[in-house]
Amino acid sequence: MSSKPLAPTDAAQQIGRVPDFFIVGHHKSGTTAMYEMLRRHPQIYMPEMKEPEYFGRTRSGRREVLSGAKEHRPTFGETRPQTYEEYLSLFAAAAPDQRVGEASPSYLRSLTAARDIAAVAPDARIVAILREPVSFLYSLHLQMVRNHVQGELDFGKALAGEGIARDGERVHRYSDRICYVAQLRRYHDVFSSDQILVLIYDDFRADNETAVRSVLSLLDVEVDRPIEQLEANPTMAPRSKYLDAWLFALRSGRGPVSRSVKAAVKALMPRRTQRKLVRTVQRNIAYAGAPALPQDLTLELRKRFKPEVVALSKYLDRDLVGMWGYDDLR
């Protein structure tokens, strides 16, 4: 693996600090846990805003239709950066000797984010995390339901409808996300192979520590520091639609009471504490573990996605067909 130092371009240096590494996705594949564990390392700086989602926008500033679905809404007044200067300001507090990074899972499925990142950070390191397609899409659907982005509660029906329409455009196309090889190729086209690390979600779940240390090695920082193992953003379903609706109103600040409560919380708590409070309420009160998918639907979807799993196995030179249970399909 190359030990070439991570350095921003000269043009970027004139404006401010540009990230040295990017966790590019997917959603519901361990990116939040990876972000939380990496940002505890003293040689790494990652901003409080986990998903800036700056790259992959059109010139007009609108996000790509296929890459801009807001699975995760900003919490308690967070506003994603709209200009390059606002984006770079997220990393202003980093020390000169720290590696600077961010985690925006939308970058992996974006058609242009890889190219846009390479234009300003050609020496950047890229981390992608991939998950078995059916469990990934099911978990993603539940997340979008929780965030009031997806109105269809039935996963099978939502998948059959290929998403939801907004402003005349279909912004949540489930099948477009299971294009793992094409997504990785966009990064391999603009970055060298030793700048890219592809992790498998199953490995990360089974052994957080080894996965995190592989990222630390990629970033050329101290690898042997103790690592606190975490589970973040688990797959869950609402216990009550009424409690879920109230919590969403609080998070988004909709309605005079919700806006008042949100303003008070924002004034009294730092942003990181606010996020922890919301997650605690979600996990312990508002949501429960997700129910298992029906076997017939799981089998149908696995047959549908098997060609992509076969292609990914060849691309990564790893038997994901067997690992994910696609080898016995008829």
C-alpha positions, 0 to 999 in steps of 0.5 A: 500500500502506498505511503504517499502523504495525503495533501490537499491541492494548492487551490484548496489550500488557498480557501481552507482545509479539504478532507483527506478521506471520505467514507462514501457509503452505503447507508445502513451499512455501518457508516455511522459506527465507523464515523463514530469510532474514527473520530475518537482517534486523536490523529483524526478530525471529523466534523459534528455533521456526519453527512455534509453531502456536498459533492454530487450536486449539479451546477444549479446546486440541486442534488442528483435525482438518483443520489440525493434522496434524504434518508437521513434528515439533519437534526436540531437545526443542522444545515448542510453546506451550500457553498464550497467555503461553507463546506471547508469551514466544517473542518476549520477546527482540525489540527494541522497534523490531523487527518481530516475526513467526512462520511456521506453515504450518498457519495457512493451511489452518486453519478458524479461525486467520485469525479468531483472529489477527485478534482479537489482531493486527488490524493484522498483515501476512499472507504466504501462499505457494502451490505448484502442487497436484500438486508440493505434495502429493507433496512434502508426502507425502514430508515426512510419510513422513520424519517418520513421520507417514505410513506409506504410502510410495506417493504414489498409494495415500496420496492415494487413501486421503485420509490416515491415521487417528489416534485415530478421526479422519482427520487428513491429508486431502490433498484438503482442502489444495487449497482455495486460494481458500477458504483465502485468503478466510478471511484477506481476510474479516478483514484488508484487502487491503493487509495480505496478500501472496500469493506463488507458489512458482515466483516465489520459487524463481526469484528469492528476492531479489525475493520477500523484498524484497516481504515487507520492503516489506509490513513497512515495514522497510529493503528495500535490505539485502543478502539471502542466498539460501537453499534450506531443507527440500528435497523428499527421500526416505529412502535407507534405512528403517533409517537413517531409523528411527534418525534419527527415534528420535534426533530424537524421543528414543525409546529409552534410547540415543536419549534419552541422545544427544539429551540430550547434543546438547541440552546441548552445542549451541544449538537452531539448531545442532542443527537444522543438524546434523539437516538436514546428516545428512538431506541428505548421508547419510539421504536422496536426491532424490525420484524423479519422479512417473509421468506418468499419475498427474501427469496424473490429478491435474492434471485433478482439481485444474484447477478449483481452479487456474482459480478461483485464477487468477481470484481472484488475477487471474493466469494460473496455469493457463498457468504451472503447465501446466494449459492443455493438459489434455484 
